Amino acid sequence: MAKESMGMSFEGFEAVADLFGVLADSSRLMILYLLKKGPAFVSEVVQKTGLKQSNASKHLAVLYDAGLLGRERLGNQIRYFVADELVFELCTLVCGKLHRDATAHAHVLKKVAG
């Protein structure tokens, strides 16, 4: 298939792959779902996720650089918040697919066992 007929440039596909790469980490997904409930300081993210401070900060920076999080400085602390709710629509689609796959697999196993 020619590049022109795909409707997106190679660079566009790279940008999509980069975003999926950001979302391909369970710690980052956990942080996103924590922040879905509301903004949180780094110390709160550490406490509620069980991640080490340096690890949480690294993941928050990756999510921020990807445009998924925003942040604001309050004194000497930084509070993070979800900047793009679209990420949760994507997660809902993926979760729905995983649920359908598990249901189909369970149905097959039931037939085999029965």
N, C-alpha and C positions, 0 to 999 in steps of 0.2 A: 504494500500500500504506500503510495507516495506521501511524503510529508504534508504537501499542500491539501490533500484530500482528508486529512485527519482532523482538521479544524483547530489544531493547536500546534504551536511551535515546539521544538525540542526543549527550549528553555521553559515553556509553560509546563510540559510534562515533568521537567526537573523540579519546578516549584511545587507541583502537586506531590511528587515523591518526597520532597523535603518535609512537607507538612505531615504526610503520613509517617515519616520517620520520627518526627517530634512526638506524634501520638502513639508510637509503637513501644512505649515504655510504661509499664504498669505503675511505677511511682508517679509519673507525670499525670496519668489518668486519675490516680487517687487524689492528687493535689487539685486537679480540676474539679472533681466532684466535691471535695471539701470546700472549695471556693465558690461552688455553685450556691451554697447556703448563705454566702455573704463574704465580704472582705476579711482578710486575716493578716496579722503580722507574721513575719518569718518564725518567730518563737512559737506562735500558735500552730503554724503548719508543722513544725518539728514535734510539738507535744501531741497533736492529734493524729499524725501519721506514723510516729515512731522512727522517722528518718533522722539521721544525724544532721546537725546544723549545716555542715559544709555540703552534704549531699542534697538537702532540701534547697539550699541557696542555688546550687548548680542547676537543679531542675526548674526552679522558679525563673532563673535567668534564661534558660532555653525556651520556656513557654512565653516569656516576655518578648524575647527576640523574634519569636514566630508571630507575634501580634495577638496571641490568644489571651494574654494577661496584660493588665495595666498596673501601674504602681504609683504610690504617692508617699512622699517622705513626711513623717510626722515626728518632729524632733530628731532623735538619732535612730529611729526605727522606720522600716519600710513596710507599708501595708499593700498587699496585692489584692487584685480583684479581677474577675472575668471580664475581659474586654470584648469578646466575641462569643455570644451565646450559640452561634451556629455549630460550634464544636459538639454541643450536646445533641443536636439533630443527627449528626453523623454517628455519634456513639449509639443513639437509639436505633438507627438503621443496622449497625453492626450487631448490636445485642439481639435485635429481632432475627437476623440471619442465623446467629448462633443458637437461638432458641428453636427456630424451625429445624435446623440441622439435628439438634439433640432429640427433638420430638420424632423426627423421621428415623433416626438411628434406634431409638427406643422401640418404635413400631416394628422395625425389621427384626430386632432381637426378640421381641415378643412372638413374632411369627415363627422364627427359627426354634424357639424354646417350646412353642405350643404345638 
